[in-house]
Amino acid sequence: VGGQGPQAGSPTEEVCPSPSPSRDKRLPPGPFVVGGPAPFCPQGGTVIGSARCKAFTTRAGRLRAARNLVEHGITNLCVIGGDGSLTGADIFRSEWAGLLEELVRDGQISEEVAKKNCRLNIVGLVGSIDNDFCGTDMTIGTDSALHRIMEVIDAITTTAQSHQRTFVLEVMGRHCGYLALVSGLASGADWLFIPESPPEDGWEDLMCERLGETRSRGSRLNIIIIAEGAIDRSGKPISSNYVKDLVVQRLGFDTRVTVLGHVQRGGTPSAFDRVLSSKMGMEAVMALLEATPDTPACVVSLSGNQSVRLPLMECVQVTKDVQKAMDEKRFEEAIQLRGRSFENNWNIYKLLAHQKPAQEKSPFSMAILNVGAPAAGMNAAVRSAVRIGICQGHTIYVVSDGFEGLAKGQVREVGWHDVAGWLGRGGSMLGTKRTLPKTCMEKIVENVRKFNIQGLLVIGGFEAYEGVLQLVEARGQYEELCIVMCVIPATISNNVPGTDFSLGSDTAVNAAMESCDRIKQSASGTKRRVFIVETMGGYCGYLSTVTGIAVGADAAYVYEDPFTIHDLKANVEHLTDKMKTDIQRGLVLRNEKCHEHYTTEFLYNLYSSEGKGIFDCRINVLGHLQQGGAPTPFDRNYGTKLGVKAVLWMSEKLQQVYSKGRVFANSGDTACVIGLRKKAVAFSPVTELKKVTDFEHRLPQEQWWLNLRLMLKMLANYQISLTEYISGQMEHVTRRTLSIEKGF
């Protein structure tokens, strides 16, 4: 997007200065539009269309493209596509001066026009469901594709259990096995085929043995997931029909093949993809605004929860290196080049799917319990924690009903198959309560002693964190509490300190987003209607803010971003002006505890009164539907990985504090919250986190997502100065950083 500059005195000229202090704080040439009508985001695919253009691969085709751009005064391009599209865009940029010279020489444009359009700026965004581009944790469309895959797997699981069948699912991924890998991890698949790691010779015998063992232990189904580009060690393709025939001939199992095909590309975008695309789109515009003649073409990437800019061609080169390693059968290197996230997923899948219970028992025992309100992904975390603990040889107990259940002795030992089928279940299979230890400390200590519990894994929300903190502070009084403890944050509110994302918050955002989509759709035949929607979250506004971005809300009121009656008045006037346009639906989100006096009912009365004769209002309180439903792929995968990493960390700590036949853990680093901080897993001592916690409002004192609120307001067409926006920095990175440091 670009062209001639705005007319003097236009709104964009005044309110959208560049944040770069080294440049004139005005827009560069180009009719940039910042803001606009609040978007309605449920439509998948691409509204403007997408195509593979053979003509653009030739210089003659690029010459015609240059002529078309010059005719429209376009000197800034935001290219959304895969490595082929981005490589073509970079070639186009490098040839730009020569193309203009040729157009002038042929008399198609004047020298004056060529001089005015002498520079072409390029910014790339990666749109690919395969997540096969090195340099970004996630590409646009991947999470939505995983949603489609998991919907199919959940549906197939039902019929597979009913009929005692084996299903072979073929998913997309000719050159990259990311979709197959994550869906296999998130569904607990029995066997997995990906291009980056062909199975060892003799895999047919091993796979059939594995499937037979699963059935002999009482399972009524088997799931095999195969990427369409799966190969064996010699490079020969492994087809889904070959795998099916193999299972039928060797085991006699009733087996079916399902090829998902292009259904993976369709459907409504997930909340993650909507927010990711919004962040990347905004960062792309900022990159174009700040571009200079010396700025190399960049690609906007996701690093943890931050947008960053990376040199385009460096990322493309590393992506090509992965394919080269696979072609040369350097498969271990190919997995490493895919990045840390891919490698972690693959290692954890192998741990859970291919390992068996330890033959020798360790001297340690662990108890697992859920605390607080139910959150999607809790069961996935319990399942992986139980199985990894058993692989380590530990005695694993589960506790019903949280700390209250521990006080009552509701403790039982579990085995490998006791947690089968838990991955896709919402809520808490163990049961969960908000009771804190201080109300029943003596009985908790008694049962810790009775069952000889040496490690405590607590999965839950703020109560889980606060409860473990109370246990740690009671160590001086009760020696039995000198054990290793770990908290896996799991709450839709995302308000636990020590992590950027709590387990269950992604599912909650998707549930709220889907409800808001339907609410807005309900007014498609009714003009001029504003919906006031109340979300959960306590004092934490994460759910309201992220849902607001995902659904194109006009406003989202949260406790962390104080507002006054003057702000409310401005919002009402903004909506009144909006209703005079073609877009005549409004959506306002309110976090349940954003303000003591400005309640949902108050907002309804205010908007109804001020909008009388212009629009009418409706109230919707989403309530506990935000906690329900099956976990999203993100929460299944996230819970699985956190469960594994938490138990491995606890096992290491137990070894460190074990002496003379007993465990004695009294240092601060033996009771931690595990969390995702930016792009790495961190274990933060609860005693340290206490210093950065607002216990009155049950919040961390600093929350990264507050930076998203500027984007929410801009996309709702409020006049916001870009000087407030913090641009992602251009990072000059090595090949190793691009590939190995990619994601969790």
N, C-alpha and C positions, 0 to 999 in steps of 0.2 A: 504494500500500500504506500502511496506517495504521490508526488506531483507538485503543482505550484502551491506556494504558501497561502495561508489564510488571509483574508482581507483585513486591513487594519481595523482594530476595534472589535474583532470577532471574539466570542467568549473563549475559544480555545487558546487564543493568543495570550490572554491574561491569566487563565487559571491553570495552565499546564506547562509551567516552566520545566526545563530539564534539571534533574538533580545534580548534574555534573557541575562542580564549582568552577571548572576551568573553561567553560563555554558560556556563550550568551544564553541566558535562560529564556529562550524562545524556541518554538517548534521549528525544525528544519523544513525545507520545502516539502510539501505534501499535505493533502487534505485529510490529516489525521482526525479521527473522531474518538474522543475519550468519553466513555460512558455511553448512554443510549437507553432505550427502553429496557426495563428489567427483563432478562431473557427467560424464556420458558424452555427448559433443557431436556425434556424426556426423549426427544428425537435422536435416534442413533444415526450411524453412517455420517455422510457429509452433505450438507444442504447445497453447497456450491459444486458438488460433483468431484470425481477423481478419475484419472485415467493414466495409463502408461502410453507415453507419446514417443513413437519411434522417430518421428521427424526431428524431435529435439536432440536426439543423439548425433545429428549431423550439423555441420556448421551452417548449412543453408537454412535448416530449421531454426537454429538459434538466431540467425540474422533476421528472419521474419518475426521472431519473438521480440527481438530488440526494437524493430520498427513499431510493433504494436504497443510496446511499453512507452516509447518516446511519443507516439501519437497521443497517448493519454497522460503524458507528463509523469509517469510512474518511475521513481528512482529508488524505491525501497521494496524489497520482497521478503515476505515471511513464507517460507516453504515448509509444508507439513507433509512428511512422507518417510520412506525408508532410506537406507544408505544409497540406493541408486538415485533417487530423487535429489538427495542432498549433494551427492557427488556432481550430478549434472548442474545443480545450481551454482556450485563453486566454480565449475568450468565456465559457466555463463558469465560469472562475475569477472573471472580472470581475462576473458576475451572481450569484455564490454567496450574498452577503448578502441580496440581494433574493429569491432562490429560497427561502432559509430563512424569511424573513419571510412569504412566501406560504404555505409549508407550515404555519407556526404559525397564520396567520390562518384557514386551511382546517381546522384541527384535526387535521392529519395527524401533527404532532410537537408536543412540548411546548416551552415557552420554555427550560426547563432543558436539554433535548437540543440545542436550537438554539445556546444559549450554549456548551455543551461542544464543539460542532462548528463554531464560528464562523469558522474560517479554513481555506481549502483551498489547499494548496501544489501547484504544478504544475512538473514538470520534463519536458522533451521529449527524445526520442532520435529521430534521423532514420533510418527504415527505408525504403529505396527503392533498387531496382537501377539506377535511371537516374542516380544521383549528380547530381540536379538542384537540390539545396538549397544556397543560398549561405550561407557562413559555416563550412562544414566541408570539409576536404580530401577526405573519403570518407564516404559514407553506408553504413549496414549493408546488406549484400547485394550491393553493386556488384562486389566482387572475386570473389565466388562466381559471379555471372552471367558475368563475363569468363572464368572457368575453363570454364564450359559452352560459351561461344562458341568459345574457342580449341580445345577438344576437337573440336568439329564442323569447324572450319576445317582442323585437322590431318588429320582423316579425309577431308574433301573434297579436300584438296590431293593426296592419294595417288591417288584415282580421276581427278581432273582431269589429272594428269600422265600417267597410264596411257592415257587416252582422248583426250588433247589437247583439253580442253574449257575453256569459260569458265563460271564459276559466279557467279551473282548471289545474294548472301546478304542476306536482310532480317532485321535485328535490332530489338529493342524500342527505343523512344525517340520517342514521339509529339511531345514538345516539347523534348527534350534529346538531343543527338547524342553524348553521352559514350561510351556503349558502342560505337557504330559507330566513333568516332574512335580510341579506344584499341585496339580489335580490329584496325582498319585499320593502325594504326602497328605493332602487334605481329605482324601477319601479312604486312606488305609488300604490302598490297592495291594493285592498279593504279589503282583509282578509288574515290572515296568521296563519299557524299551525306549531309549532315547538315542539320537544320533551321536551325541558326544561320548557315550560310554557303551559301546557294543558289548553284549554279553560274552563271557568266556566260552571257549569251545566246550561243547558238551552241555550247553545251557538247557537243551531240551530235557535232559534227564533231571537236572536240578529243578527246573520249573515244575515239572510234573510231580516230582517228589514233594515240593513245597505245597502244591495244590492238594495233593493227597493227604498230607499231614493236617492241613487246615480242616478238611472235611472230616477226617477221623476224630477230630477234637470237638465236633458238634456244630461247626459252621455250616449254614445252609446255602452259602453263596461264595463265589470267587469273582474278583474283579481284576482283569488284566488291562492295563492302559498302554497303548502303543502310539508313539509319534509317527506321523506319516512318512518321515524320513529315516525311520529306524533301519539299521544295518547290522550285519554280523562283523566279526573281526576281519574277514576277508573283503569287506565292502559290499557284500551281497545284500540286497534289500530283504527285510523281514516283513512280510505282509500279514495283515490281520487274519485273512483267510487261512494262511499257513499255520498260524498259531491256533486257530479254532480247530482245524483238522487234526493237529497234533494232540490237542486235549481230548478230542473225541476218540481218536484211535488208541491212544495210550491209556486213558482213564475211563473212557466210556461216559463222561459227564455230558449232560444236556447243555450244549454251548451255543451261544448266539453272538453275532457280530453286529455292532452298531458303529457306523461311520458318521461322525457328527458333521463334517463338512462345513459349509458356509453358515450354518446356524450359529457358529461361534462368533461370527462377525456382526450378527444382527442384534436386535432388541434394544431395550432402553439402557443408556449408559449408567454405570454404577456411580455412586456418590464419589468414590475415590477418583474415577476418571473425570468427572465434572470439575472437581476442585483442582486436580492436576492440570487439566487443560486450561482452566482459568488462570492459574498461577503462571504456567508456561507462556500463555498468550500475552499476559501482561508484561512479563519479563522480556518477551521478544520485542514488543513495542518500545520498551525502555532501551533495549540494546540498539534499536534502529535510531532512536532519538539521540543517543550518545555516540553514535558511530562517527569516526573520522576517516580521512583517506588512508590512514595507516592501520586502521582496525582490521584484523583478519576476519574472514567469515567465521561465525561462531554457531554452535548449536546450544540451545537452552536445555539443560539437563536437571534432573532431580537428584540431589545428594542428601539423603536423610529426609528432613522436612524443609530443606532450603533449595531455592532455585539457584543454579550456577551457570556460568557460560564457559564452554570449553571450545578449543580450536576445532573447527569442523573436520578438517581432513585428518587430524591426528586420531579422532574417534573413528572415522571411517577406516583408517588403516588398521587399527587394532581389531575392528570388526572383521576385516578381511583376513587378518592373521589367524583368527579362530578357525575359519573355514580351511585355510591353508594347513593348519595343524591337523585338522580332521582328515583332509585329503592325503596327508602324509602319514596317517595312522598314529599320530602323537596324541592319543586320546586323553591322557592325564593332563597334558599341557592345555588341551582345548578346554577342559573343564575349569582349569585355573584361569584361563583367559576370559571365560564367561563372567568371572567376578566372584567375590566372596559370597554373595547371596546364593548364587547358583551352586557353588561348591558346598556351602553349608547345607542347603536343601538336600543335595545328593547324599552327603555323608549321613545326615539324620534319617533320610529314607532308608538307607542300607542298615542303619542301626536298628530301626524299628521293624523293618520288614524281613530281614534276613538273619538277625541274631536270635538265639534261643535262650531260655532261662539258664542262668549259671549253674554248673554242676556242683560247685562248692558254695556253701553259705558263708557270708561275711559276718563279722561280729556285730554289725550295726543294724538298727531298726529305725524306720522312718514312719511318721504319720502324716497323712494328707487330709486337709479339711477346707471347706468353703465357708467364707464369712461375708456377711453383708447381704445385699440384694442380688438376685440371680443375674448373671451376665452371660451372653452367648460366648462360647469358647472355653468356659470353665471345664466342661467335660473333656474337651480335646486335651487340655493341659493335664487333667488328672490321668487320662489314659496314657499319655506319653511318659508322664512321671512314674506311674506304676510300672510300666514295662521296662523303662531304663533302669529303675531301681532293682527290679528282679534280675535284669541282665548283670547288674553289679553284684548280685548275690545277697542283697539286703532283704530283711524281713519288712514287708510293706503293709502298713495298716491304713485303712480309711476311716474317717470319723464322720458320723452323720450329724447334721445340724450345728456345725461350727463349734465355737468355744463352749456353748451350752451343752452340746453333745459330748464333748471331751470331758466336761465336768460330770456328766451323768454316766460316763463309761460306755457310750455308744461307739465302741471301737471294735473293728473286725479286721482280720488279716485277709488280704486279697491275692489272687493269682493272676496269671497272664490273661486268661480268657474271661475273667470276671469283668473286664472293661471292654470287651469286644462290642463293636457297634456304637460306641459312645461318641465318635468323632463328630457326626453330623447332628447330634441332639442339642437342642437349645436348653436354656435353664441350667439347673444343677441337679445331677443325678444323686449326689450325696445329700442334698438338702442344705439350706443355708439360713443362718439367723444373724441378727445384728448384735447379739449379746457380747459384751466386752469382758475380758478376763477378770477385771477388778471386782466384778460382782460375784465371782465364784472361784477365786484364786486358790483357796485351800483344796477344793475338790479337783481342780485341774492338776495341781501339783501331785495329789494322791494318785491320779490315774497315769500321769507321766511316769511315776515311780512303779506303779503296778504293771504297766505294759513295757517297761524299760525302753521308753521312747528316747532316742538320742538325736533325732533330727525331726524338725517340724516344718512342713511345707504348707503355707497358708495362702490360699488363692481367694482373692476378694478385693473389695474396694477400700475406702478410707478406714472402715472399721478393722479390716485386716491389718493394715499398716499401724493403726493406733493400738490394736490389740497386741501385736508383737512388740511394740515399743513398751507397753505396760509389762509384758513378760520379762523383757530385758532389764527394765528398771527394778524388777522384783528379784533379780538374780542374787543380790546381796542378802536377801532374806531367805530365799529357797535355793539350795544347792542343786535341786533337781532341774531347775530351769537353766542351768549352765549347759545348754545343748545348742546345736547348730540350728538356726532358724532362717527361713527365706520367705519372702512375700512375692507372689506373682500378682501384680495389679490387675484386677478384673472388675470393671464398673463402666456402665454406660456414660457416667458423668465425666470420665477422664480427668479426675481431680486428685489422683494420688501423686505425691512428690516422688521424684526419682526416675520418672519415665515420661517420654513425650506422648506415648500412646498406651492406654489401658486396654486390656483384653475386653472385648464386647462393645467398645465405642464405635467401631466401624459398622457393626451390625445395627446398632441403634441409629446411627446417622442414615443408613440405608432405609431402615424402617420409617423414620420420620420423613425422609425424602419421598418415599413412595406414597405416604399418606398425603403429603402436601401436593404432590403431582395430581392425585385424585381429587383433592379439594379444589385445586385450581381448574381442573377439567370439568368439575361439576357446574362451573359458572360459564361454560362455553356458550350456552344459549341465553345467558343472563348478562346484560350489559351493566357496566359500572358497579362492580361489587368488590369489596375489600374484606379479606379474611384475616381475623386475628387468631393466631395459632399459638397455643402455649405448649412449650416443651419441658421435659424434665431436666435434671442436672444439678439440683440444689442451688448453691451459689455460683457454680461453675457454668460459664456461658459457652463452653466448647460446642455442645450439641446444637445450640441455637445458631451459633456463628457459622459452623461448617455446613449445617443443613441449609442455612440462608443462602450461602454461596451456591450450593448444589441446585437449589430450586429457583434462584433468581429473585430472592425476597427484596422488598422495598426497604425494609428496616429489620434489625434484629436487636432487641434490647437485652443487655446482659449486665450483671452486677459489676463486672470488672471495668466496664466502660461507662462511667457515671453519666446520667442524662438529667435534664431539667425540663420544666414545662415549656421553656423556650425551644428546646430541641423537639419536643412533641409537636409544638405548633408548626415548626418548620417542616416536619415530616408530613403533617396533615396537608399543608399547603402544597408540598411536593406531589402528593397523591392526587390532590384536586387538579393540579395542572396536568398530571399524567392522564386523568380521565377525559381530558379534552382531546386526546390523541386517539389513534386507532386501537391502542392497547388499553382495554378498559377493565382489567382485572388487577387487583392489588393483593399483596401478601405481606403481612407483618408478623414476625416471630417474637415471642416474649419468653425468656427464660423464667421458670417458675418463681425464683426468688431474686429477680433483678432489682426490685424496688419494693420497699415496705408499703408504700401508699399507692403507687401507680400500678394497681393490680390489673389483671386481664379484664375484669369487669369495667374498671375505670377507663382503660384504653378503648374498650368497645363503646362505652357511652361518649367518650371524647370524639372518636372518629365518626360515630353515628351523628352526633350533634353538629359537628363542624362540616361534615359532608352531606348534610341534609339537602335533598334536592339535586345532588350531584352524583352521589353513590350511596349504596346501603352496605351494611356490615353483617358479618356472621362470626360467631365464636366457635373455635374447635380446640378442645383440650385433648392432646394426643395420649396422655396418661401412660399406662403400663404396656401398651402395645409396643412401645419403644424397647422393652426388655425381651419381647417374645420373638418367636420364629427361629428358623434354623440359622446357625452361624454363617456368616459370609466366608468366602474362600480365604480372605485375609485373616479373619479371626481363627479359623481352623488351623491355618498354617502357623500363625503367630503363637497360638496356644500350644500347638505341638512343639514348636521350637523352644518356647520358654520353659515348658515342662522338662524337656531334655536337658537344657543348659542349667536349669536350677538344680536338678538332681546330680548332675556331674559336678557342679560347684560344691554342693553339700557333701558329696562323697569325698572330694578332695579335702574339705575342711575337717571332716570327721577323722580322716587319716592323720591330719596335722595335730589334732587335739586329743588323739587317743594315746593313752599311756597307762601301763600296768593294768590292762583289762577294763579301763573305764574311759568315758568321754568327759572332759571338763573344758567347756568353752565359756570364757567370761570376758573375752575382748570384744570391742565394738564391731570388729569386722567379721564376727561369726553370726551376726543377725542383720541381714541385708534385704533391701528391695531390689529385685532384678528388673531392669527396664531398658528400653531402647532410647538412647540419648543421641540425637542427631542420626548417626548411621551405625552405631556400635552398641553392643550389649554392655551394660554397666551394672555392677553390684555396689549399691550405695548403702552404707550402714544406717540403720534407722536412727541411731543417736545423732548422726550428722544431719540427716534430713529434718530432724526436729527443729533445728536452728532456722530452717527456711520454710517453715510451715505456718500458715494461719489456721490455728486450730478452731478459732471461733467460727470461721466460715468454711472450714474444711477444704482449704485450698493451698496449693503451692504459692509462695510469694511471687514467683516469676513464672509466666506461662507463655511459651513460644507462639501459640496460635493467635495471640492478640494482634500480631502483625498482619493477620489475614483480614482484619476488620476494615482496613483502608481499601482493600480490593472489593470487599462487599459493597461499600458505599459508592465506590467509583462505578461498579457495574450496575448499580441502581440509578445512575445518572445524577448523583449529587456533585456539585461543583467542588472538587477536591484538588488542592495543590499537589503536584507531583513531587514537590520538594520534601514531602513527608515520606515518600516511598524510598525504601532502602534497596538499591539495585544489587542483583547478584554480581559478584566479581568475576572478571575474566581470569580463569585459572590456567596457568601454564604447567602442565603436568607431564610426568614421564609415562611411558607405556605401562609400567608396572602399576602406577597409581590409577590409571584409567581402568585397568582390567581387574586387578586384585582387590582394590579398595571399593568395589561396587556393592554397596548395600549390606543388609543384615542377613 
